Amino acid sequence: MSFWAVEIEKLSAAGRGQAKFGPYLVTTEGALRLPIEMLRVNGRNLWPIGAAPGWTNLTLPDGTQHQQWLPLGSEYFFRGEAPKSAHIPQHMSSTNVMMNGANALSLVLAGQAFPFADRFFMLPTAQDFVLNSFKYEFAEMENLGVFVGFRGHTKRYPEVLTPQLYRAHKSPSKDNHAVWMKKSRIASNVLKQRFLEREGKPLTDLEAIGILQHHYVIGATDMLDLSFDVNVAKWFSLNVFANDDCKPKQFHETHDPVIARAEASCVYSVGVRPIGAIPIAGEAARFLTPGIKLDLWEGIIGTSIDSAATETPPYNLAPLWSTFPQRQRGFGLRGIFPGEFDKFGSVLSVTEHMFHPVFYPHGWDRIGGPVLTINDQHFHWDSDSSSAREFLMPNEPEWFRTASLEAREMAEHLTQPS
């Protein structure tokens, strides 16, 4: 059985640049890419791309310390300069909200607003948007799309946003990263070939990385999992995995608030923006996706797609394609590096929701309280929800498991020293 990945590894850089496999072109590095992924448009009135300041310690007006995420272009706000107005998502009735500095800061700390690119944005309440996707419209700027994803942690970890590949316990290094880059490129190439042959579906690079991430095909990746569904995040924060076993988390502390804070279950709401999603005309879209529909968010966002127009896929966000993440309402974020370094300025807001039955019983009030619903089953925080694992982590088809095994073996084989 032939593998495009093997043929690509035999080509020179110049030869790769001329190669084509099915609907894919090949980069000089040896990665398969759809033509639409190769399109990058530079122009005016685009939101800036660059490193975000990230986490910083703030001293609040009452003298307390608070750790806060600073998005790209938010320094003006955290220097104490009050915004004159706030931008509202397109579907909300008001377009301009006047406020004072203290009110604006309280909104940001509560996860109800965020500063970005020298502007100030109000986040809609949960009932105001569908599947956590909304947009801010501007006459003088490109529209700003926002997705709100959730992550659930069984306890407070120092790294909230860092993908597993770059977490401190993995001892990330330049050499290790170079090996991983080659493995991920080869494994992704194998998956792209097999998915096209079996499903007629051309995977984008981020979709392929999402499969590597969610199914641990070659180990940890540089992608961070997020879910559109806060119930999924709550479930992961209330269930502990050990040796492939899943059991309900236990809260033990009843006296010491410091220990209780460390063992609290945390759900994080993370507002992110897609970067590099440029609208293109229908004819160009059909040329760039040769005869194959490319609807990256089909079945996830639930919004209508204009058949006469499409967008280039963002290079920092992707749906995680397979039954696993579809059940978990998952999508992936790429571009966060060691030390929570946000290279592209993707992350707009991070809000921690901390629950402990004794010390923080109301910590999840803003996200629906200490209850969750998975597959129409309702659970309270202290009931055993581990059975929902069967729904959230289903078995994939045999062809999928075979393709994943091929990807793993080929990545190992082609990265062995010659």
C-alpha positions as CSV (number, residue, x, y, z in Angstrom):
1,M,0.0,0.0,0.0
2,S,1.7,3.2,-1.1
3,F,2.0,6.3,1.1
4,W,2.3,9.8,-0.3
5,A,4.3,10.6,2.9
6,V,7.1,8.2,1.7
7,E,7.2,9.7,-1.8
8,I,7.4,13.2,-0.4
9,E,10.3,12.4,1.9
10,K,12.3,11.3,-1.2
11,L,11.8,14.6,-3.0
12,S,14.1,17.6,-2.8
13,A,12.8,20.9,-1.5
14,A,12.5,22.1,-5.1
15,G,10.7,18.9,-6.1
16,R,8.3,19.2,-3.3
17,G,7.4,22.7,-4.3
18,Q,6.3,21.3,-7.7
19,A,4.5,18.2,-6.5
20,K,0.8,17.5,-6.3
21,F,-1.1,14.6,-4.7
22,G,-4.9,14.5,-5.3
23,P,-6.2,18.0,-4.3
24,Y,-3.1,18.7,-2.3
25,L,0.0,20.8,-3.1
26,V,3.2,20.1,-1.2
27,T,5.2,22.8,0.7
28,T,9.0,22.8,0.4
29,E,9.0,21.4,4.0
30,G,7.1,18.4,2.8
31,A,3.6,19.1,4.2
32,L,0.4,18.5,2.2
33,R,-1.8,21.6,1.9
34,L,-5.0,22.4,0.1
35,P,-4.7,25.3,-2.3
36,I,-7.0,27.3,-0.1
37,E,-4.6,26.9,2.8
38,M,-1.8,28.4,0.8
39,L,-3.7,31.6,0.2
40,R,-2.7,34.4,2.5
41,V,-4.0,37.9,1.9
42,N,-2.4,41.0,3.3
43,G,-4.4,44.2,3.4
44,R,-5.4,47.3,5.3
45,N,-7.9,47.4,8.1
46,L,-7.0,44.0,9.5
47,W,-6.8,43.4,13.2
48,P,-3.1,43.2,14.4
49,I,-1.3,39.9,14.8
50,G,1.5,39.7,17.3
51,A,2.4,38.5,20.8
52,A,0.0,39.2,23.5
53,P,1.2,40.5,26.9
54,G,-0.5,37.5,28.5
55,W,-0.8,36.9,32.3
56,T,0.0,39.8,34.6
57,N,-0.6,40.5,38.3
58,L,-2.9,43.4,38.9
59,T,-3.4,45.4,42.1
60,L,-7.1,46.1,42.3
61,P,-8.6,49.3,43.8
62,D,-9.2,47.5,47.1
63,G,-5.5,46.5,47.3
64,T,-6.0,42.8,46.5
65,Q,-3.9,41.0,43.9
66,H,-5.4,39.5,40.8
67,Q,-3.9,37.5,37.9
68,Q,-5.4,38.7,34.7
69,W,-5.0,37.8,31.0
70,L,-3.9,40.9,28.9
71,P,-4.9,40.5,25.2
72,L,-2.9,42.1,22.4
73,G,-3.3,45.9,22.4
74,S,-4.9,46.1,25.9
75,E,-2.1,47.9,27.7
76,Y,-3.9,51.2,27.5
77,F,-6.8,49.8,29.6
78,F,-4.7,48.2,32.3
79,R,-2.7,51.4,32.7
80,G,-5.9,52.9,34.0
81,E,-7.2,54.6,30.8
82,A,-11.0,54.2,30.7
83,P,-12.6,53.3,27.4
84,K,-15.0,55.9,26.1
85,S,-17.4,53.3,24.6
86,A,-17.8,49.6,24.1
87,H,-18.4,47.6,21.0
88,I,-21.4,45.2,21.0
89,P,-21.8,42.0,18.9
90,Q,-23.9,42.6,15.8
91,H,-27.1,40.9,16.9
92,M,-27.4,42.9,20.1
93,S,-29.7,45.9,20.1
94,S,-27.3,48.6,21.4
95,T,-24.2,49.6,19.5
96,N,-22.6,51.9,22.0
97,V,-22.3,51.8,25.8
98,M,-20.8,54.6,27.8
99,M,-19.0,53.6,31.0
100,N,-16.6,54.8,33.6
101,G,-13.2,53.1,34.3
102,A,-14.2,51.3,37.5
103,N,-17.3,49.8,35.8
104,A,-15.2,48.7,32.8
105,L,-12.6,47.0,35.0
106,S,-15.3,45.1,36.9
107,L,-16.8,43.9,33.6
108,V,-13.4,42.6,32.4
109,L,-12.6,40.9,35.8
110,A,-16.0,39.2,35.6
111,G,-15.4,37.9,32.1
112,Q,-18.1,40.1,30.6
113,A,-15.9,42.3,28.4
114,F,-12.3,42.5,27.1
115,P,-10.0,45.2,25.8
116,F,-8.3,44.5,22.5
117,A,-6.3,46.5,19.9
118,D,-7.0,49.8,21.7
119,R,-10.7,49.1,21.8
120,F,-13.2,47.7,24.3
121,F,-15.7,44.9,23.6
122,M,-18.7,43.6,25.5
123,L,-19.2,39.9,25.5
124,P,-22.8,38.8,25.1
125,T,-24.5,36.7,27.8
126,A,-24.9,33.0,27.3
127,Q,-28.4,33.3,26.0
128,D,-27.5,35.9,23.4
129,F,-25.5,33.7,21.1
130,V,-25.6,30.2,19.6
131,L,-22.8,27.8,20.2
132,N,-20.5,30.5,21.5
133,S,-19.9,32.1,18.1
134,F,-20.6,35.8,17.4
135,K,-19.2,38.7,15.4
136,Y,-18.5,42.4,15.8
137,E,-19.1,44.4,12.7
138,F,-17.2,47.5,11.6
139,A,-17.4,49.9,8.7
140,E,-13.7,50.8,8.8
141,M,-12.2,47.5,9.9
142,E,-12.6,43.8,9.1
143,N,-15.3,42.1,11.2
144,L,-14.0,40.6,14.4
145,G,-15.2,37.0,14.9
146,V,-15.1,35.5,18.4
147,F,-15.5,32.0,19.7
148,V,-15.8,31.2,23.4
149,G,-14.5,27.8,24.4
150,F,-14.4,26.1,27.7
151,R,-11.8,23.9,29.4
152,G,-12.3,21.9,32.6
153,H,-9.5,21.1,35.1
154,T,-9.8,18.9,38.1
155,K,-7.6,21.3,40.0
156,R,-5.8,24.6,39.6
157,Y,-2.8,24.1,37.3
158,P,-0.2,26.9,36.6
159,E,-0.6,26.4,32.8
160,V,-4.2,27.1,31.7
161,L,-3.6,27.7,28.0
162,T,-0.3,25.9,27.2
163,P,-0.8,22.8,24.9
164,Q,0.6,19.6,26.4
165,L,3.6,19.5,24.1
166,Y,4.9,22.7,25.6
167,R,4.0,22.2,29.3
168,A,6.9,22.4,31.8
169,H,6.7,18.8,32.8
170,K,7.4,17.8,29.1
171,S,10.7,19.8,29.3
172,P,10.2,21.4,25.9
173,S,13.4,22.2,23.9
174,K,14.3,23.3,20.4
175,D,15.6,19.8,19.5
176,N,12.5,18.0,20.8
177,H,10.3,20.4,18.9
178,A,12.1,19.8,15.6
179,V,11.6,16.0,16.0
180,W,7.9,16.6,16.8
181,M,7.5,18.9,13.8
182,K,8.7,16.2,11.5
183,K,6.6,13.5,13.1
184,S,3.5,15.6,13.0
185,R,4.0,16.5,9.4
186,I,4.5,12.9,8.3
187,A,1.6,11.6,10.4
188,S,-0.7,14.4,9.1
189,N,0.2,13.5,5.6
190,V,-0.8,9.9,6.2
191,L,-4.1,10.9,7.7
192,K,-4.8,13.3,4.9
193,Q,-4.3,10.6,2.3
194,R,-6.4,8.0,4.2
195,F,-9.3,10.3,4.9
196,L,-9.5,11.4,1.3
197,E,-9.4,7.7,0.1
198,R,-11.9,6.5,2.7
199,E,-14.3,9.5,3.3
200,G,-13.7,11.7,0.2
201,K,-12.8,14.4,2.8
202,P,-9.7,16.6,2.4
203,L,-8.4,17.4,5.8
204,T,-6.9,20.8,6.4
205,D,-3.6,20.8,8.3
206,L,-5.3,21.9,11.5
207,E,-7.9,19.2,11.2
208,A,-5.2,16.6,10.9
209,I,-3.3,18.0,13.9
210,G,-6.6,18.0,15.8
211,I,-6.9,14.2,15.1
212,L,-3.3,13.7,16.3
213,Q,-4.2,15.7,19.4
214,H,-7.5,14.2,20.3
215,H,-6.4,10.6,19.7
216,Y,-2.8,10.9,21.0
217,V,-1.6,9.3,17.7
218,I,2.0,10.5,18.2
219,G,1.8,11.7,21.7
220,A,1.3,15.3,22.9
221,T,0.8,18.1,20.3
222,D,0.9,21.8,20.1
223,M,-2.9,22.2,20.0
224,L,-5.1,23.1,22.9
225,D,-8.5,21.5,23.2
226,L,-11.5,23.7,23.9
227,S,-15.3,22.9,23.9
228,F,-18.3,24.9,22.9
229,D,-20.2,23.2,25.6
230,V,-19.7,24.3,29.2
231,N,-21.2,20.9,30.3
232,V,-18.3,19.1,28.8
233,A,-15.8,21.3,30.6
234,K,-17.6,20.7,33.9
235,W,-17.6,17.0,33.3
236,F,-13.8,17.0,32.7
237,S,-13.3,19.0,35.9
238,L,-15.3,16.6,38.0
239,N,-13.9,13.3,36.7
240,V,-10.4,12.0,37.3
241,F,-8.5,9.7,34.8
242,A,-5.8,7.3,36.1
243,N,-4.5,4.3,34.2
244,D,-7.3,4.6,31.7
245,D,-9.9,4.5,34.5
246,C,-12.4,7.2,35.0
247,K,-13.9,8.0,38.4
248,P,-15.6,10.9,40.1
249,K,-13.4,13.5,41.8
250,Q,-13.6,13.7,45.5
251,F,-13.4,17.0,47.5
252,H,-11.7,16.3,50.9
253,E,-10.9,19.7,52.4
254,T,-13.4,21.2,54.8
255,H,-11.2,23.5,57.0
256,D,-8.3,25.1,55.2
257,P,-9.3,27.6,52.5
258,V,-5.8,27.5,50.9
259,I,-5.9,23.8,50.5
260,A,-9.5,24.0,49.2
261,R,-8.5,26.5,46.6
262,A,-5.8,24.2,45.3
263,E,-8.2,21.2,45.0
264,A,-11.1,23.2,43.6
265,S,-12.5,22.2,40.2
266,C,-12.0,24.9,37.6
267,V,-13.7,25.7,34.4
268,Y,-12.1,28.3,32.2
269,S,-14.0,30.3,29.5
270,V,-11.6,31.4,26.8
271,G,-12.5,33.9,24.1
272,V,-10.5,33.5,20.9
273,R,-10.5,35.0,17.5
274,P,-9.9,33.3,14.2
275,I,-6.8,34.6,12.4
276,G,-6.2,34.5,8.6
277,A,-9.9,33.8,7.6
278,I,-10.2,35.9,4.6
279,P,-13.4,36.0,2.5
280,I,-12.9,34.9,-1.1
281,A,-15.3,34.9,-4.1
282,G,-17.2,31.8,-5.0
283,E,-15.4,31.0,-8.3
284,A,-12.0,31.4,-6.5
285,A,-13.2,29.2,-3.7
286,R,-14.2,26.4,-6.2
287,F,-10.8,26.7,-7.9
288,L,-9.0,26.5,-4.6
289,T,-11.0,23.6,-3.3
290,P,-11.0,21.5,-6.4
291,G,-14.5,20.1,-6.7
292,I,-14.8,19.4,-2.9
293,K,-16.9,21.3,-0.5
294,L,-14.9,22.8,2.3
295,D,-17.1,23.8,5.2
296,L,-14.8,23.8,8.2
297,W,-17.5,24.4,10.8
298,E,-20.3,22.4,9.4
299,G,-22.4,20.8,12.1
300,I,-20.6,22.8,14.8
301,I,-21.4,26.5,14.5
302,G,-24.9,25.9,13.1
303,T,-24.9,29.1,11.0
304,S,-25.9,29.2,7.3
305,I,-23.1,29.3,4.8
306,D,-23.5,31.4,1.6
307,S,-22.7,29.1,-1.2
308,A,-21.4,32.0,-3.3
309,A,-18.7,32.9,-0.9
310,T,-16.3,31.2,1.6
311,E,-13.3,32.0,3.7
312,T,-9.8,30.7,3.8
313,P,-9.4,28.5,6.9
314,P,-7.9,30.3,9.9
315,Y,-4.5,29.2,10.8
316,N,-5.0,29.2,14.5
317,L,-8.4,27.5,15.0
318,A,-9.9,24.3,13.7
319,P,-12.8,21.9,14.4
320,L,-11.4,18.6,15.7
321,W,-12.7,16.2,13.1
322,S,-13.8,12.7,14.3
323,T,-16.6,11.3,16.4
324,F,-14.7,11.9,19.6
325,P,-14.5,15.7,19.5
326,Q,-17.9,16.0,17.7
327,R,-19.4,14.4,20.8
328,Q,-17.4,16.8,23.0
329,R,-18.2,19.8,20.8
330,G,-14.5,20.3,20.5
331,F,-12.3,22.7,18.6
332,G,-8.6,23.4,18.7
333,L,-6.5,26.4,19.3
334,R,-2.9,26.6,18.0
335,G,-0.3,29.3,18.5
336,I,0.3,29.1,22.3
337,F,3.9,28.3,23.2
338,P,5.8,27.5,26.4
339,G,5.0,29.8,29.3
340,E,1.5,30.7,28.0
341,F,3.1,32.7,25.2
342,D,0.4,33.7,22.7
343,K,2.3,34.2,19.5
344,F,-0.5,35.5,17.3
345,G,-2.5,37.4,19.9
346,S,-5.4,34.9,19.5
347,V,-6.7,34.9,23.0
348,L,-9.0,37.8,23.9
349,S,-10.2,36.8,27.4
350,V,-9.7,34.1,30.0
351,T,-12.1,33.8,33.0
352,E,-11.7,31.3,35.8
353,H,-14.8,29.7,37.3
354,M,-13.8,27.9,40.5
355,F,-16.0,25.4,42.3
356,H,-15.6,23.8,45.8
357,P,-18.7,22.5,47.7
358,V,-17.5,24.1,51.0
359,F,-15.5,27.2,50.1
360,Y,-16.7,28.1,46.6
361,P,-20.2,26.7,46.3
362,H,-21.3,29.6,44.1
363,G,-18.3,29.6,41.8
364,W,-20.2,28.2,38.8
365,D,-23.3,30.3,39.2
366,R,-22.5,32.3,36.1
367,I,-22.1,29.2,34.0
368,G,-25.2,27.3,35.1
369,G,-24.3,26.2,38.6
370,P,-22.9,22.9,39.8
371,V,-25.0,20.7,37.5
372,L,-24.3,19.4,34.0
373,T,-26.1,17.7,31.2
374,I,-24.4,15.1,28.9
375,N,-26.4,13.3,26.2
376,D,-29.7,14.4,27.9
377,Q,-28.5,12.9,31.2
378,H,-28.5,15.3,34.1
379,F,-25.9,15.2,36.9
380,H,-25.2,17.1,40.1
381,W,-21.7,17.8,41.1
382,D,-21.7,15.1,43.8
383,S,-23.4,12.4,41.6
384,D,-21.4,9.9,39.6
385,S,-21.2,11.2,36.0
386,S,-18.3,8.9,35.0
387,S,-20.8,6.8,32.9
388,A,-21.0,9.7,30.4
389,R,-17.5,8.7,29.3
390,E,-19.0,6.2,27.0
391,F,-20.8,8.9,25.1
392,L,-18.0,11.5,25.2
393,M,-15.3,9.0,24.2
394,P,-16.8,6.6,21.7
395,N,-14.9,4.0,19.7
396,E,-13.9,5.2,16.3
397,P,-14.5,3.0,13.1
398,E,-12.0,0.3,12.3
399,W,-10.7,2.2,9.3
400,F,-10.0,5.3,11.5
401,R,-8.1,3.2,14.0
402,T,-6.1,1.6,11.2
403,A,-5.3,5.0,9.7
404,S,-4.1,6.3,13.0
405,L,-1.9,3.3,13.5
406,E,-0.4,3.8,10.0
407,A,0.2,7.5,10.8
408,R,2.0,6.6,14.1
409,E,4.2,3.9,12.5
410,M,5.1,5.9,9.5
411,A,6.0,8.9,11.6
412,E,8.3,6.7,13.7
413,H,9.8,5.0,10.7
414,L,10.6,8.1,8.7
415,T,12.2,10.0,11.6
416,Q,14.6,7.2,12.5
417,P,18.3,8.2,11.8
418,S,19.4,6.8,8.5
